[in-house]
């Protein structure tokens, strides 16, 4: 069994609070093709729930792929809600990874042979489906390139200069030790 690796430092943190609001923690899934499943609805960019219009099924398209955006909802809860509304088994719903409950997340899901009219009628508080597209393949665990995180830290009592210095040290350490870590400051 592998021993977990931990990184520690004597450098002081920045203090503050994370996840005070659901919108302080955002996770956006990036598909293997590099397309970002963008959070829009629950960050206030789209005020009204968009009506889903499922395109005509492709001849070989068995799976309907959709963006699933949710706020303060567990993935299993969201899938149960969707499958129950559609009248299909949860086993027909595929996804690439589990996202955090306490936050706003967007990820692609697939549904095998769903009832199109019911998909277009779906409406649930805190859950939005959009960007439907028919595909040949199911989305399975691991079928993603990466996740993009946006974390808001509130009530930091340091100067901007002190914050930048501390964050730069952490960034440098992560860049050195974790090859896939990318700077987004």
N, C-alpha and C positions, 0 to 999 in steps of 0.2 A: 504494500500500500504506500502510495506517495505521501510524503510529509508536506503539509501546506507550507508555502513560502510567505513570510511576512516581511515587510519593510518597515523599519522604524528609524527615527532620527531624533536628534536632540534639538532640532530646529523647532521653534514655536509655530503653532498653527495660526490661523487668522481669526479664530473665534467665530462668533455669529451663529445663526440658526439656518438649517436646511429643512426643506419640506414643511415649512409653516403653512403654506398654501399648497393645494394640489398642483397649481400651475408653476410652482417653484421647481418641480422635477419633471422634465420632459424627456421621453424616449421615442426616437424615430428610427424605425427599422430601415436598413438599406438592403435592397435586393441584390442577388448575385450579379445582376446587370448594372448595378450602381444607381438605380432609381430610389429616391428617398420617399418613404411613406410619410408625408408631411402632416404634422398636427396643425389643424386649422380651426375647427369648430369650437373646441373648448378653450382656446386661447383668445377667442373673441374676433378672429379674422372673418369668420362667417357667422353672421347673426342668426340666420334662419337655417333650419334643417333642409338640406338639399333633397329633392325628390330623386330617388334612384330610378334610372331607366336602363334596364338590362338590354344589351345589344342582342341582335339575332344570334342564335347559337351557331358556332362554326360546325361544320360537318363532323370533325373529329374532337370537338370540345366537350368533354364530359364534366369538367370541373369549372365552376364559376369562381374566379379569383376576385377578391374585394379588399379595399382598405378598411380596416377596423380601427376606428379611433374611439378611445374610451377615457373617462375621467373617474378616478377613485373606484375602479371596478377590477376585480380579479379576472384573469383570462378565463378560468373555468366557469365563473359565474356568467360572463358575457357569452361564452359558447353555449352554455345551457339555455340562456335566455333566447338566443338566436335559433338554436335547433328546436326548442320547444315551440316557438312561434311558427317556424317553418313546417313543423310536424315531421322532422327527420331525426335520425339517430345522431348523437354527438360524434359517433365514430366516423361520420361522413364529413366532418369538419377537420381540415388540416391547418397547421400553423408551423412557422419556422422556429419559434422560441417563446418562452414565457416572459412577459414584461411585468414590471412592478405594478402593484395595486395602487399604492398611494402616490399618484402622479397623473400625468396626462401622457398617454401612449398611442402610437399609431403603428400598425403592422399589417402585413398581407395575410389573409386567410383564404382557404379554398373550401368549397362545398361541393360534394359530389351530387350531380343531377338534382339541384334544388327546384322547388316549384317557383317559377319565375314571378308569377303574380304575387305570391306571398313575400318574396324578397323585396319587390317594389313597394309593398305596403309596410315593411318593417319600420317600427318607430319605438324606441325605448329610451327612457331618460338616462343620460350619461353614456350612451352607446350610439355610434353612427357608422353606417356602412356606406361606402361610395366607391366610385371608379371600377365598376364591374367589367370583367373581361373573361371570355371563355378561353380555356387552355386545355391541353391534352393531359397534363400531369397534375397530381396532387402536390400541395405544399407540405413538406415533411420537416421534422425537427432538423435544424442545421442548415436549411435552405435559405441562408441569408449571408450577405457579405460581412455586415457588422451592424452595430447599433450606434446611433448618435445621441449623446446625452447633453442636455442643457440643464445645468443646476444653478439655481439662484441662492446665494447666501445672503441672509438679511441680518441687520443690526451688527455689522462689523465695527468695532470701535477703534480701528487703526486708521492712520493717514493713508491716502492713496499710494504714497511712496512705499510705506511699510508693507501694504498689501501686495503691491507689485513685486517687491523683493522676495517676499515669502512664497508667492505663487511661482515666480521664476525658478526658485530653487526646486520646488516640487516638480515643476514641468521638466527641468533638466534631468532630475533623477528618474522620472518616468520614461523620458525619451531614451535614456541610457539603458535602462533595465527591461523595458517592455517595447519590443520592436514595432508593434502595431499601434502604439499610442501616438496620437497626432495632436499637435498644438492647435488650439482654437481660441486663444486669447485675443 
